[in-house]
Amino acid sequence: MQLAAAQLPAHLGRGLKPLYTVHGDEPLLVQEALDALRAASRAQGYTERTVFTVSGAHFDWSSVLAAGNALSLFAERRIVELHIPSGKPGKDGGEALQQLARNSAQSSDTLTLVVLPRLDKATRSSAWFAALEQHGVSVPIDPVERAALPEWIAQRLAARGLRVEPGEAGQRTLQFFADRVEGNLLAAHQEVEKLALLYPASAEAPVVLSFEQVEAAVLNVARYDVFKLSEAVLGGQLARVQRMLEGLRAEGEAAVLVHYTLAEDIRALKRVKDALEAGRPLPVALREQRIWGARERLFERVLPQLKPAALTQLLLDAHTVDGIVKGLAAPDWPSDPWQALQRLALRLARLCMAPRRR
């Protein structure tokens, strides 16, 4: 059984299942899901807790199985918590997890929590993960994407008795807040808590925050992912692209990795465009170039407006910037690698901007 994280509170209100698997890479949301499970279990008498962390190839899986089957010395009910940071239990671990899943249905006195990172498709199709889902509840923790971040912040503020101004002014405030905390959800949560301390709400009415109050209080704690830069560039988000490049440089990201990401997007766009010009259907061309998911949707939007000549020039520009990143000078280009990367990224982003409506 699979359960969205947002459905977990209502689910726990109806009672606990003997086995839960929480998996995802967003530390704040994973921790909140685990806290909710632990709180519900304590309320139902699960007072003893044993924690295992799988590390290395020689982990003793028999101790986990024994803990799940043994009678508690100090409480009638107990929690067995198993953390697998790598998400790869190995052959012995996979067999043990299948046994653990089968055993969980036979023990009403033991609550088993399995904690995993974000899983790839192959891992989610494995026999051991299928057993965990079959005999228990799987709770995938999905990341909060940039487009959904303002609404997520608004919900967190509302839970603390705070809200922004109505209309366009409030949306501007939420967008500013999101820009300051993008890629750092834990810090976003901390900034909401800070605002709740600075402007405590009363029971009668929520506190309405102005843009100036949020601007003065919220620190710039954004953390940028070089692969999210691709999303911003293909989305034609010029301001976000520039902000992300500045952030990546400040965080010490390697310029060569940023260039590789941009160049890969340009090469992929050119290959798909060439396939379209040769008469290949778009879905086939995308599949052949291994373009899936959110990236596929971005490609589908921008490819009709991209001209083959423009993509050819971008390929030449990417080759030039490759040399600059490696220390070579190029006529009419900045010698600083990050300035050259910014020029390349913004050129592609401008081509990917949605056409203006007339």
KEKE-3310 file (N, C-alpha, C; in steps of 0.2 Angstrom, whole numbers, plus 5000, padded with zeros to 4 digits):
npx = (5004:5003:5005:5002:5012:5005:4993:4996:4993:4979:4978:4985:4976:4966:4972:4986:4997:5007:5019:5029:5036:5047:5053:5064:5072:5071:5076:5069:5055:5055:5059:5048:5038:5042:5042:5029:5024:5031:5025:5012:5013:5018:5007:4999:5005:5017:5032:5045:5060:5070:5085:5092:5106:5110:5126:5139:5145:5144:5134:5124:5111:5103:5101:5092:5080:5079:5076:5064:5056:5058:5052:5048:5057:5054:5042:5026:5024:5034:5045:5054:5066:5073:5087:5092:5104:5110:5101:5103:5102:5108:5110:5109:5103:5091:5084:5082:5074:5062:5059:5057:5046:5036:5035:5030:5017:5012:5015:5008:5013:5024:5030:5037:5048:5055:5068:5072:5083:5079:5072:5077:5070:5073:5076:5064:5056:5061:5061:5062:5058:5045:5039:5039:5030:5019:5016:5015:5014:5019:5028:5031:5042:5041:5050:5048:5044:5051:5041:5030:5034:5030:5017:5018:5025:5016:5006:5013:5015:5002:4999:5005:4998:4999:4999:5001:4999:4983:4980:4990:5001:5003:5007:5019:5026:5027:5034:5046:5050:5052:5062:5072:5074:5075:5078:5082:5074:5073:5079:5069:5058:5063:5064:5051:5047:5054:5048:5036:5039:5044:5032:5020:5005:4988:4973:4962:4963:4973:4990:4994:5007:5018:5027:5038:5041:5044:5054:5064:5066:5068:5082:5094:5095:5096:5099:5108:5105:5115:5108:5096:5097:5097:5083:5078:5084:5079:5066:5066:5068:5075:5079:5080:5089:5101:5102:5104:5116:5125:5123:5128:5141:5146:5144:5155:5154:5160:5165:5166:5157:5145:5146:5146:5132:5125:5129:5126:5112:5110:5116:5107:5095:5098:5100:5087:5080:5086:5081:5068:5067:5071:5059:5055:5044:5040:5038:5045:5058:5062:5062:5072:5083:5083:5076:5066:5052:5051:5060:5057:5044:5048:5056:5047:5039:5048:5055:5047:5049:5062:5075:5084:5097:5099:5102:5113:5122:5123:5129:5141:5145:5145:5156:5166:5165:5168:5182:5186:5182:5192:5203:5207:5208:5196:5191:5180:5173:5170:5184:5183:5177:5164:5157:5157:5149:5137:5134:5132:5122:5111:5109:5103:5092:5085:5081:5072:5062:5044:5034:5028:5012:5002)
npy = (4994:5011:5027:5045:5058:5068:5063:5056:5060:5059:5045:5040:5043:5034:5023:5012:5003:4988:4990:5002:5010:5023:5034:5045:5060:5072:5080:5087:5084:5070:5068:5074:5065:5053:5058:5060:5046:5041:5048:5044:5030:5030:5035:5024:5015:5010:5010:5006:5007:5002:5005:5002:5004:5002:4999:4996:4980:4969:4969:4964:4956:4947:4951:4961:4954:4946:4955:4960:4949:4946:4945:4960:4966:4977:4983:4981:4984:4988:4998:4994:5001:5004:5010:5013:5020:5020:5015:5003:4987:4975:4958:4948:4957:4961:4949:4947:4958:4955:4944:4951:4959:4949:4944:4955:4955:4946:4950:4959:4967:4974:4987:4991:5002:5007:5016:5024:5032:5042:5032:5024:5019:5005:5000:5002:4992:4981:4965:4965:4978:4977:4968:4975:4985:4977:4971:4981:4999:5011:5026:5038:5052:5066:5079:5097:5106:5120:5128:5125:5129:5143:5141:5131:5137:5147:5138:5133:5145:5148:5138:5142:5153:5164:5175:5181:5197:5200:5196:5202:5208:5200:5188:5192:5193:5180:5174:5181:5176:5162:5163:5166:5155:5143:5127:5123:5117:5114:5126:5135:5131:5134:5148:5151:5148:5157:5169:5167:5168:5182:5189:5185:5176:5179:5171:5176:5182:5179:5185:5197:5198:5210:5214:5221:5217:5203:5204:5210:5200:5187:5177:5175:5160:5151:5136:5129:5118:5110:5103:5108:5120:5117:5115:5129:5136:5130:5133:5146:5156:5169:5178:5169:5160:5168:5171:5158:5154:5163:5159:5146:5148:5155:5145:5136:5127:5117:5125:5118:5107:5114:5119:5107:5102:5112:5111:5098:5099:5107:5100:5089:5095:5099:5086:5081:5090:5089:5076:5078:5086:5077:5069:5061:5056:5067:5061:5049:5053:5060:5049:5041:5049:5048:5057:5061:5063:5078:5085:5081:5087:5100:5100:5097:5109:5119:5115:5117:5131:5133:5136:5127:5133:5142:5133:5126:5137:5139:5127:5129:5140:5133:5125:5135:5140:5129:5129:5141:5138:5129:5137:5143:5157:5167:5176:5190:5185:5184:5182:5177:5162:5160:5171:5169:5157:5162:5170:5160:5152:5162:5165:5153:5152:5163:5160:5150:5156:5158:5163:5180:5185:5193)
npz = (5000:4996:5002:5002:5008:5013:5017:5028:5042:5043:5041:5051:5062:5061:5065:5068:5056:5055:5049:5041:5027:5024:5012:5004:4999:5006:5020:5030:5028:5028:5042:5048:5044:5051:5064:5066:5065:5076:5086:5086:5088:5101:5108:5107:5115:5111:5118:5119:5110:5096:5087:5071:5060:5044:5038:5027:5020:5028:5038:5051:5048:5054:5067:5066:5062:5073:5083:5079:5082:5095:5112:5121:5135:5143:5139:5133:5120:5106:5095:5080:5072:5056:5047:5031:5024:5011:5003:4997:5001:4997:4993:5004:5013:5005:5005:5019:5022:5015:5023:5035:5031:5029:5042:5049:5048:5057:5070:5082:5092:5088:5080:5064:5057:5042:5034:5020:5007:4993:4980:4965:4949:4947:4959:4966:4959:4964:4973:4986:4990:4985:4993:5005:5002:5000:5012:5021:5023:5012:5011:5001:5000:4992:4984:4986:4973:4964:4958:4966:4979:4984:4988:4997:5007:5011:5016:5027:5035:5037:5046:5057:5061:5053:5038:5022:5013:5004:4986:4973:4980:4990:4983:4978:4989:4994:4983:4984:4996:4993:4984:4992:5000:4991:4987:5000:5011:5025:5030:5026:5033:5046:5044:5044:5057:5063:5059:5066:5079:5079:5075:5084:5083:5087:5096:5090:5077:5062:5059:5048:5036:5030:5014:5018:5031:5029:5020:5029:5038:5033:5029:5016:5012:5002:4993:4979:4966:4953:4943:4944:4938:4925:4923:4925:4915:4903:4906:4903:4913:4916:4927:4938:4933:4933:4946:4951:4946:4952:4965:4964:4961:4972:4981:4978:4968:4954:4939:4928:4929:4929:4916:4909:4911:4905:4892:4889:4888:4877:4867:4867:4864:4851:4845:4846:4839:4826:4823:4822:4811:4802:4801:4812:4824:4838:4852:4850:4846:4858:4867:4862:4864:4878:4886:4899:4910:4920:4912:4899:4897:4897:4886:4876:4876:4872:4860:4848:4845:4843:4832:4820:4816:4826:4837:4832:4832:4846:4850:4845:4853:4866:4864:4863:4876:4884:4881:4888:4901:4904:4904:4892:4881:4872:4858:4860:4870:4888:4899:4911:4918:4924:4920:4907:4907:4911:4901:4891:4896:4898:4885:4880:4888:4884:4872:4875:4882:4884:4870:4868:4871:4859)
capx = (5000:5007:5001:5006:5014:5000:4988:4998:4990:4972:4979:4986:4970:4962:4976:4993:4999:5013:5025:5030:5043:5047:5058:5064:5079:5070:5077:5064:5049:5056:5059:5041:5034:5044:5040:5021:5023:5033:5020:5006:5015:5019:5000:4996:5008:5024:5036:5052:5063:5077:5086:5098:5108:5114:5132:5144:5142:5144:5129:5121:5103:5099:5099:5086:5075:5078:5073:5057:5053:5059:5048:5051:5058:5052:5036:5022:5024:5040:5047:5060:5068:5079:5089:5097:5106:5112:5095:5105:5103:5112:5107:5106:5098:5085:5081:5080:5068:5056:5057:5054:5039:5031:5034:5027:5009:5011:5016:5004:5016:5030:5030:5043:5049:5061:5069:5077:5083:5075:5074:5077:5065:5075:5075:5056:5054:5064:5057:5061:5053:5038:5037:5038:5024:5013:5014:5015:5013:5025:5026:5036:5043:5043:5053:5044:5047:5051:5034:5025:5036:5026:5011:5020:5027:5009:5003:5017:5013:4995:4999:5008:4994:5002:4997:5003:4993:4980:4981:4997:5006:5005:5011:5026:5030:5029:5039:5052:5052:5054:5069:5077:5075:5075:5083:5084:5068:5074:5080:5063:5054:5066:5062:5044:5047:5057:5043:5031:5042:5044:5025:5016:4998:4983:4968:4956:4964:4980:4994:4996:5014:5019:5033:5044:5042:5047:5061:5069:5067:5070:5089:5096:5098:5095:5105:5106:5107:5117:5104:5090:5099:5094:5076:5077:5086:5074:5060:5067:5068:5081:5081:5082:5096:5106:5103:5107:5123:5128:5123:5132:5148:5147:5145:5161:5153:5165:5162:5166:5151:5140:5146:5143:5125:5122:5131:5122:5105:5111:5117:5101:5090:5100:5099:5080:5078:5088:5077:5061:5068:5071:5053:5054:5039:5043:5039:5050:5064:5063:5063:5078:5088:5082:5073:5060:5049:5050:5064:5053:5039:5051:5058:5041:5037:5053:5057:5044:5051:5069:5077:5091:5103:5101:5105:5120:5126:5123:5134:5148:5146:5146:5162:5170:5165:5172:5189:5186:5182:5198:5209:5209:5205:5192:5189:5173:5170:5174:5190:5181:5173:5157:5154:5156:5144:5131:5132:5129:5115:5106:5107:5099:5086:5081:5077:5067:5056:5038:5033:5024:5005:5000)
capy = (5000:5017:5033:5051:5060:5073:5058:5052:5062:5056:5038:5038:5044:5028:5017:5010:4997:4985:4991:5008:5012:5030:5035:5051:5064:5079:5078:5090:5080:5063:5069:5075:5059:5049:5061:5058:5039:5039:5051:5040:5024:5031:5036:5018:5010:5008:5014:5004:5008:4999:5008:4999:5008:4997:5002:4991:4974:4964:4971:4958:4956:4942:4955:4965:4949:4944:4961:4960:4943:4944:4948:4965:4966:4983:4986:4977:4985:4991:5000:4993:5006:5002:5015:5010:5027:5019:5012:4996:4982:4969:4951:4946:4962:4960:4943:4949:4963:4951:4940:4956:4961:4944:4943:4960:4954:4941:4953:4966:4971:4977:4992:4992:5008:5006:5022:5024:5038:5042:5026:5024:5014:4998:4998:5002:4986:4975:4960:4967:4984:4975:4965:4980:4988:4972:4969:4987:5005:5014:5033:5042:5059:5069:5085:5102:5109:5127:5131:5124:5132:5148:5138:5127:5142:5149:5133:5133:5151:5148:5133:5146:5159:5170:5175:5187:5201:5197:5198:5203:5210:5194:5183:5195:5192:5173:5173:5183:5171:5156:5164:5166:5148:5138:5121:5122:5116:5115:5133:5138:5129:5138:5155:5152:5148:5164:5174:5166:5171:5189:5191:5180:5176:5178:5166:5179:5183:5178:5190:5198:5200:5214:5212:5223:5212:5197:5205:5211:5194:5181:5177:5172:5153:5146:5131:5128:5111:5112:5100:5112:5125:5115:5117:5136:5138:5127:5136:5153:5160:5173:5180:5163:5157:5172:5170:5151:5154:5167:5155:5140:5150:5156:5138:5133:5122:5117:5128:5112:5103:5118:5119:5100:5102:5117:5108:5092:5101:5110:5094:5085:5099:5099:5080:5080:5094:5085:5070:5080:5088:5071:5066:5057:5059:5070:5056:5044:5057:5061:5042:5039:5053:5047:5063:5059:5066:5085:5087:5079:5092:5106:5099:5097:5116:5124:5113:5120:5138:5133:5135:5123:5137:5144:5127:5125:5142:5137:5121:5132:5144:5129:5123:5140:5141:5124:5131:5146:5135:5125:5141:5146:5164:5167:5183:5193:5182:5185:5177:5173:5156:5161:5176:5165:5152:5166:5172:5155:5150:5167:5165:5148:5154:5168:5156:5145:5160:5158:5169:5184:5185:5199)
capz = (5000:4995:5005:5001:5015:5016:5020:5034:5048:5043:5041:5058:5066:5060:5068:5065:5053:5058:5045:5037:5024:5022:5008:5001:5001:5009:5027:5034:5027:5031:5049:5050:5044:5056:5070:5066:5066:5083:5091:5085:5091:5108:5110:5107:5119:5109:5122:5118:5103:5095:5080:5067:5054:5039:5035:5025:5017:5034:5043:5054:5047:5059:5073:5065:5062:5080:5087:5077:5084:5102:5117:5125:5142:5147:5137:5129:5113:5104:5088:5077:5066:5052:5042:5026:5020:5004:4999:4993:5006:4995:4992:5010:5015:5002:5008:5026:5022:5013:5029:5040:5029:5031:5049:5052:5048:5062:5076:5083:5097:5085:5074:5061:5052:5037:5032:5014:5003:4987:4976:4958:4947:4947:4966:4967:4956:4967:4976:4994:4991:4983:4999:5010:5000:5000:5019:5025:5020:5009:5012:4997:5002:4986:4985:4985:4967:4965:4957:4972:4985:4987:4991:5003:5012:5013:5021:5034:5038:5040:5052:5063:5062:5049:5031:5018:5011:4998:4980:4970:4985:4994:4979:4977:4996:4994:4978:4987:5002:4990:4981:4998:5003:4986:4988:5007:5014:5032:5032:5025:5039:5051:5043:5046:5064:5066:5059:5071:5085:5078:5075:5087:5081:5093:5094:5087:5070:5060:5058:5041:5035:5024:5011:5021:5037:5027:5018:5034:5043:5030:5027:5010:5013:4996:4990:4972:4963:4946:4938:4944:4934:4918:4923:4925:4908:4898:4907:4901:4919:4916:4934:4942:4930:4935:4953:4953:4944:4957:4971:4963:4961:4979:4985:4976:4963:4949:4933:4923:4930:4926:4908:4906:4911:4899:4885:4888:4886:4870:4863:4867:4860:4844:4842:4845:4833:4820:4822:4820:4804:4798:4801:4817:4829:4844:4857:4848:4847:4865:4870:4859:4868:4885:4889:4902:4916:4919:4907:4893:4896:4895:4879:4872:4875:4869:4853:4842:4844:4842:4825:4819:4815:4833:4840:4829:4835:4853:4850:4844:4859:4871:4863:4865:4884:4886:4882:4893:4908:4904:4904:4886:4879:4866:4856:4861:4876:4894:4901:4918:4917:4926:4916:4900:4908:4912:4894:4887:4900:4896:4878:4879:4892:4881:4866:4878:4885:4881:4866:4871:4867:4856)
cpx = (5004:5002:5005:5007:5009:4994:4990:4994:4983:4973:4980:4981:4966:4966:4982:4993:5005:5019:5024:5036:5042:5053:5058:5071:5078:5070:5071:5057:5049:5056:5052:5037:5036:5042:5032:5020:5025:5028:5014:5007:5015:5012:4997:5000:5015:5029:5044:5054:5070:5079:5092:5099:5112:5120:5137:5141:5142:5139:5125:5113:5100:5097:5093:5080:5073:5074:5066:5053:5053:5054:5051:5052:5055:5045:5032:5022:5031:5041:5054:5061:5074:5081:5094:5099:5107:5106:5097:5106:5107:5107:5104:5101:5091:5081:5078:5074:5062:5054:5054:5047:5034:5030:5030:5019:5007:5012:5012:5008:5023:5028:5036:5043:5056:5062:5074:5077:5078:5077:5073:5072:5066:5074:5068:5053:5057:5060:5056:5057:5046:5035:5035:5031:5018:5011:5013:5012:5019:5023:5032:5036:5045:5045:5048:5047:5047:5044:5029:5028:5033:5020:5012:5022:5020:5006:5006:5016:5007:4995:5001:5004:4996:5000:5000:4997:4989:4982:4989:5002:5008:5009:5018:5030:5032:5034:5046:5055:5055:5061:5074:5079:5075:5080:5085:5078:5068:5075:5073:5058:5057:5065:5055:5043:5049:5052:5037:5033:5042:5037:5020:5008:4993:4978:4963:4957:4972:4983:4995:5003:5014:5026:5039:5046:5046:5054:5066:5070:5070:5077:5089:5099:5097:5101:5103:5109:5109:5112:5097:5091:5096:5087:5074:5079:5081:5067:5060:5066:5074:5084:5084:5088:5102:5108:5106:5114:5127:5129:5128:5140:5150:5148:5151:5159:5158:5161:5162:5160:5145:5140:5144:5136:5122:5123:5127:5115:5105:5112:5111:5095:5092:5099:5091:5077:5080:5083:5070:5062:5068:5065:5051:5049:5042:5043:5044:5057:5066:5065:5070:5084:5087:5080:5066:5058:5048:5054:5060:5048:5042:5053:5052:5038:5042:5055:5054:5046:5058:5071:5084:5097:5104:5104:5112:5125:5128:5128:5141:5150:5148:5153:5167:5170:5168:5179:5190:5187:5189:5204:5211:5205:5201:5190:5181:5170:5174:5179:5188:5176:5166:5154:5152:5150:5137:5129:5129:5122:5110:5104:5102:5092:5082:5077:5072:5061:5050:5036:5028:5017:5004:4993)
cpy = (5006:5023:5039:5054:5065:5069:5055:5054:5059:5048:5036:5039:5038:5022:5016:5003:4994:4987:4997:5008:5019:5031:5041:5055:5071:5078:5081:5086:5073:5063:5070:5069:5054:5051:5059:5051:5038:5042:5046:5033:5025:5032:5029:5012:5008:5012:5012:5005:5006:5002:5004:5004:5003:5001:4996:4984:4968:4966:4964:4958:4952:4946:4959:4960:4947:4949:4961:4954:4942:4948:4954:4964:4971:4986:4981:4978:4989:4993:4997:4997:5004:5007:5012:5016:5026:5017:5006:4991:4976:4963:4949:4951:4962:4954:4944:4953:4960:4947:4945:4958:4956:4943:4949:4959:4950:4944:4959:4970:4974:4981:4993:4998:5007:5013:5022:5031:5037:5036:5027:5019:5007:4996:4998:4995:4980:4971:4962:4973:4982:4972:4970:4984:4984:4971:4975:4993:5009:5022:5037:5049:5063:5076:5091:5106:5116:5130:5130:5127:5138:5146:5134:5132:5145:5145:5133:5140:5151:5143:5137:5153:5165:5169:5181:5191:5198:5199:5198:5204:5204:5189:5186:5193:5184:5171:5175:5178:5165:5157:5164:5159:5142:5133:5120:5122:5117:5122:5136:5137:5134:5146:5156:5152:5155:5169:5173:5169:5179:5192:5186:5181:5176:5173:5169:5180:5181:5185:5191:5201:5204:5211:5215:5219:5206:5198:5206:5205:5188:5181:5173:5165:5148:5142:5129:5121:5113:5109:5104:5118:5124:5117:5124:5138:5136:5130:5144:5158:5164:5175:5174:5160:5161:5171:5163:5151:5158:5162:5149:5142:5152:5150:5134:5127:5123:5120:5123:5108:5107:5118:5112:5100:5106:5113:5102:5094:5104:5104:5090:5088:5098:5092:5078:5084:5091:5079:5072:5083:5082:5067:5061:5060:5062:5065:5051:5047:5058:5054:5040:5043:5052:5053:5061:5064:5074:5088:5086:5085:5098:5106:5100:5105:5120:5122:5116:5127:5139:5132:5131:5127:5140:5139:5126:5131:5141:5132:5124:5136:5139:5126:5129:5141:5135:5125:5136:5143:5131:5130:5144:5152:5163:5174:5184:5189:5184:5180:5174:5168:5157:5166:5173:5160:5156:5168:5166:5153:5155:5167:5159:5149:5158:5165:5152:5149:5158:5164:5173:5184:5192:5201)
cpz = (5000:4998:5004:5008:5018:5019:5026:5040:5049:5044:5048:5063:5066:5063:5065:5061:5056:5055:5041:5034:5022:5018:5004:5003:5004:5016:5031:5034:5029:5038:5052:5050:5049:5063:5071:5068:5073:5088:5091:5089:5099:5111:5111:5111:5117:5112:5121:5111:5102:5087:5077:5061:5050:5036:5034:5023:5022:5039:5045:5054:5052:5065:5072:5065:5069:5084:5085:5080:5092:5106:5120:5132:5146:5145:5133:5122:5111:5097:5086:5071:5063:5047:5037:5022:5013:5000:4995:4999:5004:4995:4999:5013:5012:5004:5015:5026:5019:5019:5034:5038:5031:5038:5052:5053:5054:5069:5077:5089:5095:5080:5071:5056:5048:5034:5026:5011:4997:4982:4969:4956:4948:4955:4968:4964:4959:4971:4984:4995:4989:4989:5005:5009:5001:5007:5023:5021:5018:5009:5008:4999:4996:4988:4983:4979:4968:4963:4962:4979:4988:4991:4997:5009:5015:5018:5028:5038:5041:5046:5058:5064:5058:5042:5028:5016:5005:4992:4978:4975:4989:4990:4978:4983:4996:4989:4981:4992:4998:4986:4986:5000:4998:4988:4995:5011:5022:5034:5031:5031:5045:5051:5045:5053:5067:5065:5064:5077:5085:5078:5077:5085:5088:5091:5090:5079:5068:5059:5051:5040:5029:5021:5015:5027:5035:5024:5023:5038:5039:5027:5020:5011:5008:4995:4983:4970:4955:4941:4938:4939:4927:4918:4922:4918:4903:4900:4905:4907:4920:4923:4938:4939:4933:4942:4955:4951:4949:4963:4970:4963:4968:4983:4983:4971:4957:4942:4928:4923:4927:4919:4906:4906:4906:4893:4884:4885:4879:4865:4862:4863:4853:4841:4841:4839:4826:4818:4820:4813:4799:4798:4807:4822:4835:4850:4856:4849:4854:4868:4868:4862:4875:4889:4892:4908:4915:4914:4900:4892:4894:4888:4874:4871:4871:4862:4848:4840:4843:4835:4825:4819:4822:4837:4838:4832:4843:4854:4850:4850:4865:4870:4865:4873:4887:4887:4887:4900:4909:4904:4897:4884:4873:4864:4857:4866:4882:4896:4908:4916:4918:4922:4909:4901:4908:4905:4890:4890:4898:4889:4876:4882:4888:4875:4869:4881:4881:4877:4869:4867:4865:4857)
residu = (MET:GLN:LEU:ALA:ALA:ALA:GLN:LEU:PRO:ALA:HIS:LEU:GLY:ARG:GLY:LEU:LYS:PRO:LEU:TYR:THR:VAL:HIS:GLY:ASP:GLU:PRO:LEU:LEU:VAL:GLN:GLU:ALA:LEU:ASP:ALA:LEU:ARG:ALA:ALA:SER:ARG:ALA:GLN:GLY:TYR:THR:GLU:ARG:THR:VAL:PHE:THR:VAL:SER:GLY:ALA:HIS:PHE:ASP:TRP:SER:SER:VAL:LEU:ALA:ALA:GLY:ASN:ALA:LEU:SER:LEU:PHE:ALA:GLU:ARG:ARG:ILE:VAL:GLU:LEU:HIS:ILE:PRO:SER:GLY:LYS:PRO:GLY:LYS:ASP:GLY:GLY:GLU:ALA:LEU:GLN:GLN:LEU:ALA:ARG:ASN:SER:ALA:GLN:SER:SER:ASP:THR:LEU:THR:LEU:VAL:VAL:LEU:PRO:ARG:LEU:ASP:LYS:ALA:THR:ARG:SER:SER:ALA:TRP:PHE:ALA:ALA:LEU:GLU:GLN:HIS:GLY:VAL:SER:VAL:PRO:ILE:ASP:PRO:VAL:GLU:ARG:ALA:ALA:LEU:PRO:GLU:TRP:ILE:ALA:GLN:ARG:LEU:ALA:ALA:ARG:GLY:LEU:ARG:VAL:GLU:PRO:GLY:GLU:ALA:GLY:GLN:ARG:THR:LEU:GLN:PHE:PHE:ALA:ASP:ARG:VAL:GLU:GLY:ASN:LEU:LEU:ALA:ALA:HIS:GLN:GLU:VAL:GLU:LYS:LEU:ALA:LEU:LEU:TYR:PRO:ALA:SER:ALA:GLU:ALA:PRO:VAL:VAL:LEU:SER:PHE:GLU:GLN:VAL:GLU:ALA:ALA:VAL:LEU:ASN:VAL:ALA:ARG:TYR:ASP:VAL:PHE:LYS:LEU:SER:GLU:ALA:VAL:LEU:GLY:GLY:GLN:LEU:ALA:ARG:VAL:GLN:ARG:MET:LEU:GLU:GLY:LEU:ARG:ALA:GLU:GLY:GLU:ALA:ALA:VAL:LEU:VAL:HIS:TYR:THR:LEU:ALA:GLU:ASP:ILE:ARG:ALA:LEU:LYS:ARG:VAL:LYS:ASP:ALA:LEU:GLU:ALA:GLY:ARG:PRO:LEU:PRO:VAL:ALA:LEU:ARG:GLU:GLN:ARG:ILE:TRP:GLY:ALA:ARG:GLU:ARG:LEU:PHE:GLU:ARG:VAL:LEU:PRO:GLN:LEU:LYS:PRO:ALA:ALA:LEU:THR:GLN:LEU:LEU:LEU:ASP:ALA:HIS:THR:VAL:ASP:GLY:ILE:VAL:LYS:GLY:LEU:ALA:ALA:PRO:ASP:TRP:PRO:SER:ASP:PRO:TRP:GLN:ALA:LEU:GLN:ARG:LEU:ALA:LEU:ARG:LEU:ALA:ARG:LEU:CYS:MET:ALA:PRO:ARG:ARG:ARG)
# end
